Amino acid sequence: MDEKEKISRKLRNMKRYVDFLRSRRSITSEELEENYELRSAIERNFQLAIESALDIGEIIISAKGFEKPEDYRSVILILGKHQIIPADFAERFARAAGLRNILVHMYEDVDVDRLYDYLQNNLEDLSEFARFIARYLEKVK
């Protein structure tokens, strides 16, 4: 499987996760707090969507021979530095790596208010990232 195929597959999966999250935007913060199954599903789909974005970044970084990222946040920043995605967007979107780390490593301490805020106000960052990557793929031979 070549770079373009790997990235396309990741983008398809990422879209599925984001679509799930988008379909849950009408919930209230109280519902998110009280409904363990719903919160778990939202946390997991955020984790998978963010990990898809990071995987895509790592595939591009490796294929292009860019510098090795020090951490997940730097994966996104490197894409911005090399104009795969706009640098200002990369600065903003790099925070998603922080959410991923909380969901994976500090899952007992997930701040429901922060998760709800991300669902309501930052979900479109994932879709915007996917659009930038789709444009990148159009240029890749």
N, CA and C of each residue as an Amber inpcrd file, in Angstrom:
protein
   423
   0.8460000  -1.1750000   0.0000000   0.0000000   0.0000000   0.0000000
   0.8950000   1.2440000   0.0000000   0.6660000   2.1640000  -0.9310000
   1.5100000   3.3520000  -1.0070000   0.9890000   4.4530000  -0.0760000
   1.7590000   5.5330000  -0.0080000   1.4520000   6.6500000   0.8930000
   0.0290000   7.1650000   0.6850000  -0.3210000   7.3850000  -0.5620000
  -1.6330000   7.9520000  -0.8790000  -2.7650000   7.0230000  -0.4330000
  -2.6080000   5.7350000  -0.6510000  -3.6310000   4.7620000  -0.2360000
  -3.7620000   4.7060000   1.2840000  -2.6270000   4.7100000   1.9770000
  -2.6560000   4.6770000   3.4440000  -3.3790000   5.8990000   3.9960000
  -3.0270000   7.0580000   3.4560000  -3.6420000   8.2970000   3.9330000
  -5.1320000   8.3150000   3.6080000  -5.4970000   7.8930000   2.4180000
  -6.9140000   7.8640000   2.0250000  -7.7230000   6.9650000   2.9510000
  -7.1650000   5.8310000   3.3090000  -7.8560000   4.9120000   4.2320000
  -8.0340000   5.5580000   5.6050000  -6.9810000   6.2170000   6.0830000
  -7.0600000   6.9120000   7.3740000  -8.1030000   8.0220000   7.3270000
  -8.1580000   8.7500000   6.2060000  -9.1450000   9.8250000   6.0650000
 -10.5750000   9.2800000   6.0900000 -10.7960000   8.1580000   5.4430000
 -12.1370000   7.5470000   5.4510000 -12.5500000   7.1660000   6.8750000
 -11.6280000   6.5580000   7.6020000 -11.9270000   6.1910000   8.9880000
 -12.1640000   7.4330000   9.8350000 -11.3220000   8.4370000   9.6430000
 -11.4440000   9.6760000  10.3990000 -12.8150000  10.3150000  10.1620000
 -13.2710000  10.2990000   8.9320000 -14.5890000  10.8580000   8.6080000
 -15.6860000  10.1270000   9.3640000 -15.5810000   8.8250000   9.4580000
 -16.5780000   8.0420000  10.1940000 -16.6170000   8.4600000  11.6680000
 -15.4390000   8.6390000  12.2780000 -15.3800000   9.0480000  13.6860000
 -15.9610000  10.4500000  13.8670000 -15.5980000  11.3580000  12.9710000
 -16.0890000  12.7360000  13.0670000 -17.5980000  12.7820000  12.8260000
 -18.0840000  12.0070000  11.8890000 -19.5320000  11.9570000  11.6420000
 -20.2810000  11.4840000  12.8890000 -19.7220000  10.4810000  13.5650000
 -20.3410000  10.0180000  14.8110000 -20.3830000  11.1590000  15.8210000
 -19.2570000  11.8380000  15.9950000 -19.1880000  12.9330000  16.9630000
 -20.1550000  14.0580000  16.5880000 -20.1950000  14.3890000  15.3240000
 -21.0930000  15.4520000  14.8570000 -22.5550000  15.0880000  15.1700000
 -22.8850000  13.8220000  15.0470000 -24.2670000  13.3910000  15.3110000
 -24.6230000  13.4770000  16.7920000 -23.6450000  13.6580000  17.6450000
 -23.8780000  13.7470000  19.0950000 -23.7530000  15.1800000  19.6140000
 -23.6200000  16.1450000  18.7500000 -23.4320000  17.5310000  19.1840000
 -24.6370000  18.1170000  19.9090000 -25.7990000  17.5550000  19.7210000
 -27.0040000  18.1180000  20.3320000 -27.1390000  17.7660000  21.8130000
 -26.2670000  16.9320000  22.3220000 -26.3580000  16.5590000  23.7380000
 -25.9970000  17.7560000  24.6120000 -26.4340000  17.7080000  25.8390000
 -26.0790000  18.7480000  26.8020000 -24.8540000  18.2970000  27.5930000
 -24.2320000  19.2390000  28.2610000 -23.0750000  18.8750000  29.0910000
 -23.5160000  17.9600000  30.2330000 -24.7430000  18.1490000  30.7070000
 -25.2650000  17.2910000  31.7740000 -25.4200000  15.8510000  31.2840000
 -25.9340000  15.6920000  30.0650000 -26.0670000  14.3430000  29.4930000
 -24.6990000  13.6880000  29.3520000 -23.7310000  14.4640000  28.9260000
 -22.3780000  13.9290000  28.7700000 -21.8160000  13.5030000  30.1240000
 -22.0880000  14.2880000  31.1300000 -21.6160000  13.9990000  32.4870000
 -22.2870000  12.7400000  33.0520000 -23.5700000  12.6050000  32.8220000
 -24.3480000  11.5540000  33.4740000 -24.4080000  10.2370000  32.7090000
 -24.2400000  10.2820000  31.3980000 -24.4030000   9.0810000  30.5830000
 -23.0260000   8.4850000  30.2710000 -22.6510000   7.4950000  31.0650000
 -21.3240000   6.8860000  30.9310000 -21.0960000   6.2870000  29.5460000
 -22.0800000   5.5870000  29.0150000 -21.9160000   4.9490000  27.6990000
 -21.7230000   5.9860000  26.6020000 -22.5010000   7.0490000  26.6500000
 -22.3780000   8.1170000  25.6640000 -21.0130000   8.7940000  25.7730000
 -20.6270000   9.1240000  27.0000000 -19.3240000   9.7680000  27.2110000
 -18.1940000   8.8640000  26.7250000 -18.2850000   7.5830000  27.0200000
 -17.2500000   6.6410000  26.5780000 -17.1630000   6.5900000  25.0590000
 -18.3050000   6.5700000  24.3960000 -18.3180000   6.5280000  22.9270000
 -17.7330000   7.8110000  22.3430000 -18.0610000   8.9410000  22.9430000
 -17.5250000  10.2180000  22.4530000 -16.0210000  10.2770000  22.6860000
 -15.5820000   9.8870000  23.8720000 -14.1420000   9.8690000  24.1520000
 -13.4060000   8.9840000  23.1530000 -13.9290000   7.8080000  22.9290000
 -13.2540000   6.8540000  22.0290000 -13.2040000   7.3740000  20.5960000
 -14.2850000   7.9520000  20.1140000 -14.2850000   8.4650000  18.7460000
 -13.3810000   9.6800000  18.6070000 -13.2970000  10.5180000  19.6400000
 -12.3170000  11.6040000  19.6060000 -10.9050000  11.0340000  19.5380000
 -10.6290000  10.0610000  20.3900000  -9.3030000   9.4470000  20.4040000
  -8.9540000   8.8890000  19.0300000  -9.8640000   8.1390000  18.4400000
  -9.5970000   7.5230000  17.1350000  -9.4420000   8.5640000  16.0290000
 -10.2600000   9.6070000  16.0580000 -10.1570000  10.6560000  15.0400000
  -8.8190000  11.3760000  15.1440000  -8.4200000  11.7090000  16.3650000
  -7.1470000  12.4060000  16.5680000  -5.9840000  11.4910000  16.2060000
  -6.0510000  10.2300000  16.6060000  -4.9810000   9.2950000  16.2520000
  -4.8900000   9.1090000  14.7420000  -6.0150000   9.1370000  14.0490000
  -5.9850000   9.0650000  12.5810000  -5.2320000  10.2590000  12.0090000
  -5.5160000  11.4490000  12.5320000  -4.8200000  12.6530000  12.0680000
  -3.3210000  12.5480000  12.3360000  -2.9670000  12.0660000  13.5100000
  -1.5470000  11.9240000  13.8510000  -0.8740000  10.8700000  12.9770000
  -1.5610000   9.7720000  12.7230000  -1.0170000   8.7370000  11.8270000
  -0.7780000   9.3040000  10.4330000  -1.7330000  10.0780000   9.9400000
  -1.5810000  10.7090000   8.6270000  -0.3540000  11.6060000   8.6290000
  -0.2190000  12.3930000   9.6830000   0.9490000  13.2630000   9.7930000
   2.2460000  12.4780000   9.7870000   2.2890000  11.3950000  10.5270000
   3.5060000  10.5750000  10.5800000   3.8150000   9.9350000   9.2310000
   2.7910000   9.5300000   8.4950000   3.0000000   8.9560000   7.1580000
   3.6260000  10.0030000   6.2420000   3.0870000  11.2110000   6.2650000
   3.6060000  12.2870000   5.4090000   5.0230000  12.6600000   5.8090000
   5.2610000  12.8050000   7.0980000   6.5950000  13.1690000   7.5900000
   7.6250000  12.1410000   7.1460000   7.2900000  10.8710000   7.2780000
   8.2010000   9.8050000   6.8670000   8.4250000   9.8220000   5.3570000
   7.3450000   9.9490000   4.5920000   7.4540000   9.9230000   3.1230000
   8.2650000  11.0980000   2.5920000   8.1230000  12.2480000   3.2480000
   8.8230000  13.4550000   2.7940000  10.2290000  13.5810000   3.3830000
  10.5500000  12.7610000   4.3610000  11.8630000  12.8440000   4.9920000
  12.0250000  14.0610000   5.8840000  10.9110000  14.5520000   6.4340000
  10.9700000  15.6890000   7.3510000  11.6050000  15.2410000   8.6690000
  11.9520000  16.2190000   9.4980000  12.5360000  15.9140000  10.8000000
  11.6000000  15.0390000  11.6240000  12.2130000  14.2470000  12.4950000
  11.4510000  13.3090000  13.3300000  10.7290000  14.0890000  14.4270000
   9.4300000  13.8470000  14.5750000   8.6950000  14.5480000  15.6360000
   9.1180000  14.0670000  17.0200000   9.1630000  15.0120000  17.9620000
   9.5200000  14.6850000  19.3430000   8.3350000  14.1090000  20.1070000
   7.1480000  14.5320000  19.7210000   5.9290000  14.0930000  20.3950000
   4.7650000  14.2590000  19.4290000   3.5760000  13.9270000  19.8900000
   2.4100000  13.9990000  19.0040000   2.1110000  15.4290000  18.5690000
   2.2540000  16.3680000  19.4810000   1.9990000  17.7710000  19.1410000
   2.8990000  18.2160000  17.9980000   4.1500000  17.8180000  18.0450000
   5.0960000  18.2530000  17.0120000   4.7960000  17.6300000  15.6500000
   4.0730000  16.5150000  15.6100000   3.6620000  15.9360000  14.3190000
   2.8750000  16.9850000  13.5380000   1.9160000  17.5980000  14.1980000
   1.0670000  18.6000000  13.5500000   1.8700000  19.8550000  13.2250000
   2.7200000  20.2760000  14.1440000   3.5160000  21.4860000  13.9190000
   4.4780000  21.3200000  12.7460000   5.0240000  20.1300000  12.5750000
   5.9170000  19.8610000  11.4360000   5.1430000  19.9710000  10.1230000
   3.9190000  19.4840000  10.1030000   3.0980000  19.6280000   8.8910000
   2.8840000  21.1000000   8.5590000   2.6980000  21.9150000   9.5800000
   2.5490000  23.3530000   9.3610000   3.8420000  24.0040000   8.9120000
   4.9350000  23.6130000   9.5230000   6.2440000  24.1750000   9.1660000
   6.5660000  23.9310000   7.6940000   6.1750000  22.7800000   7.2000000
   6.4810000  22.4170000   5.8100000   5.3060000  22.6800000   4.8630000
   4.3360000  23.4500000   5.3440000   3.2110000  23.9330000   4.5350000
   2.3330000  22.8250000   3.9500000   2.2870000  21.6950000   4.6280000
   1.3250000  20.6530000   4.2590000  -0.0640000  21.1300000   4.6930000
  -0.1170000  21.7530000   5.8620000  -1.3070000  22.4460000   6.3520000
  -0.8540000  23.8550000   6.7220000  -1.7590000  24.8370000   6.7540000
  -1.3490000  26.1940000   7.1280000  -0.7600000  26.2350000   8.5410000
   0.2960000  27.0040000   8.7150000   0.9900000  27.0650000  10.0020000
   0.0790000  27.5600000  11.1230000  -0.7620000  28.5490000  10.8420000
  -1.6480000  29.0590000  11.8950000  -2.6710000  27.9970000  12.3160000
  -3.1470000  27.2290000  11.3550000  -4.0500000  26.1260000  11.6780000
  -3.3000000  25.0620000  12.4830000  -2.0710000  24.7590000  12.1020000
  -1.2740000  23.7460000  12.8100000  -1.1120000  24.1200000  14.2820000
  -0.8570000  25.4050000  14.5480000  -0.7120000  25.8570000  15.9410000
  -1.9830000  25.5680000  16.7360000  -3.1200000  25.8620000  16.1300000
  -4.4010000  25.6520000  16.8020000  -4.7200000  24.1600000  16.9320000
  -4.5170000  23.4200000  15.8590000  -4.8910000  22.0060000  15.8360000
  -3.9590000  21.1420000  16.6880000  -2.7550000  21.5880000  16.9270000
  -1.8010000  20.8020000  17.7260000  -2.3380000  20.5280000  19.1300000
  -3.2650000  21.3620000  19.5850000  -3.8700000  21.1200000  20.9070000
  -4.6290000  19.7960000  20.9510000  -5.0600000  19.3210000  19.7790000
  -5.7800000  18.0420000  19.7310000  -4.9140000  16.9100000  20.2620000
  -3.6080000  17.0130000  20.0520000  -2.7050000  15.9810000  20.5710000
  -2.7740000  15.9370000  22.0960000  -2.9580000  17.0880000  22.7100000
  -3.1030000  17.1370000  24.1590000  -4.3640000  16.4290000  24.6200000
  -5.4470000  16.6250000  23.8870000  -6.6910000  15.9230000  24.2190000
  -6.5040000  14.4190000  24.0620000  -5.8330000  14.0180000  23.0160000
  -5.5730000  12.5890000  22.7920000  -4.8000000  12.0020000  23.9690000
  -3.7740000  12.7140000  24.4320000  -2.9680000  12.2170000  25.5490000
  -3.7970000  12.0780000  26.8190000  -4.6830000  13.0390000  27.0500000
  -5.5580000  12.9470000  28.2210000  -6.4770000  11.7370000  28.0970000
  -7.0620000  11.5520000  26.9210000  -7.9890000  10.4350000  26.7250000
  -7.3010000   9.0830000  26.8800000  -6.0450000   9.0070000  26.4670000
  -5.3300000   7.7290000  26.5020000  -4.6570000   7.4820000  27.8480000
  -4.0090000   8.5060000  28.3920000  -3.1630000   8.2910000  29.5690000
  -3.7850000   8.7400000  30.8840000  -4.6940000   9.6970000  30.8170000
  -5.2810000  10.2190000  32.0550000  -6.7980000  10.1000000  31.9980000
  -7.2450000   8.9800000  31.4630000  -8.6680000   8.7750000  31.2130000
  -9.5330000   8.9200000  32.4500000  -8.9610000   8.6740000  33.6180000
  -9.7320000   8.8280000  34.8540000  -9.9670000  10.2970000  35.1820000
  -9.1420000  11.1640000  34.5870000  -9.2060000  12.5870000  34.8930000
  -9.7780000  13.4220000  33.7530000 -10.4850000  12.7920000  32.8240000
 -11.0360000  13.5460000  31.6970000 -12.0230000  14.5770000  32.2340000
 -11.7750000  15.8240000  31.8980000 -12.6450000  16.9310000  32.2810000
 -13.8220000  16.9470000  31.3090000 -14.9910000  16.6150000  31.8060000
 -16.1740000  16.5200000  30.9520000 -16.4850000  17.8700000  30.3180000
 -16.2650000  18.9570000  31.0500000 -16.5130000  20.2880000  30.4800000
 -15.5910000  20.5560000  29.3010000 -14.3460000  20.1480000  29.4210000
 -13.3970000  20.3320000  28.3160000 -13.7950000  19.4540000  27.1180000
 -14.1850000  18.2340000  27.3900000 -14.6180000  17.3340000  26.3240000
 -15.8450000  17.9080000  25.6130000 -16.7920000  18.4130000  26.3860000
 -17.9970000  19.0100000  25.8140000 -17.6330000  20.2390000  24.9810000
 -16.7550000  21.0700000  25.5000000 -16.3130000  22.2600000  24.7650000
 -15.6540000  21.8650000  23.4470000 -14.8400000  20.8430000  23.4810000
 -14.1780000  20.3890000  22.2560000 -15.2080000  19.8590000  21.2590000
 -16.1930000  19.1540000  21.7410000 -17.2550000  18.6300000  20.8760000
 -18.0290000  19.7730000  20.2180000 -18.3190000  20.8120000  20.9920000
 -19.1200000  21.9200000  20.4750000 -18.3170000  22.9140000  19.6420000
 -17.0480000  23.1330000  19.9870000 -16.2990000  24.2530000  19.4000000
 -15.0830000  23.8920000  18.5700000 -14.5890000  22.6720000  18.6740000
 -13.3520000  22.3280000  17.9670000 -13.4790000  21.1220000  17.0500000
 -14.6290000  20.5350000  16.9970000 -14.8260000  19.3410000  16.1750000
 -14.5160000  19.6140000  14.7090000 -14.8700000  20.7900000  14.2380000
 -14.6500000  21.1080000  12.8260000 -13.1640000  21.1940000  12.4780000
 -12.2980000  21.3470000  13.4810000 -10.8500000  21.3250000  13.2090000
 -10.4460000  19.9930000  12.5750000 -11.0660000  18.9120000  13.0130000
 -10.7520000  17.6010000  12.4380000 -11.1610000  17.5420000  10.9680000
 -12.3230000  18.0920000  10.6610000 -12.7780000  18.1230000   9.2630000
 -11.9020000  19.0380000   8.4210000 -11.4970000  20.1510000   9.0150000
 -10.6260000  21.0800000   8.2830000  -9.2700000  20.4270000   8.0000000
  -8.7420000  19.7170000   8.9790000  -7.4950000  18.9830000   8.7720000
  -7.6560000  18.0150000   7.6010000  -8.7600000  17.2850000   7.5860000
  -9.0090000  16.3160000   6.5080000  -9.0650000  17.0110000   5.1460000
  -9.6640000  18.2010000   5.0910000  -9.7160000  18.9400000   3.8130000
  -8.3180000  19.3510000   3.3550000  -7.4940000  19.8090000   4.2800000
  -6.1190000  20.1850000   3.9170000  -5.3490000  18.9750000   3.3980000
  -5.5390000  17.8450000   4.0440000  -4.8350000  16.6300000   3.6210000
  -5.3600000  16.1570000   2.2690000  -6.6500000  16.2660000   2.0430000
  -7.2130000  15.8870000   0.7350000  -6.5960000  16.7480000  -0.3730000
  -6.4130000  18.0440000  -0.0950000  -5.7600000  18.9240000  -1.0860000
  -4.3090000  18.5010000  -1.3070000  -3.6450000  18.1300000  -0.2320000
  -2.2690000  17.6490000  -0.3450000  -2.2250000  16.4070000  -1.2360000
  -3.1540000  15.4850000  -1.0210000  -3.1810000  14.2430000  -1.8030000
  -3.3960000  14.5060000  -3.2910000  -4.1490000  15.5500000  -3.6130000
  -4.3690000  15.8940000  -5.0240000  -3.0580000  16.2600000  -5.7170000
  -2.1090000  16.7850000  -4.9350000  -0.8180000  17.2060000  -5.4960000
   0.1990000  16.0720000  -5.5510000  -0.0340000  15.0160000  -4.7600000
   0.8960000  13.8840000  -4.7030000   0.6660000  12.9910000  -5.9140000
   1.7640000  12.5990000  -6.5400000   1.6470000  11.7310000  -7.7300000
   1.6490000  10.2820000  -7.3500000
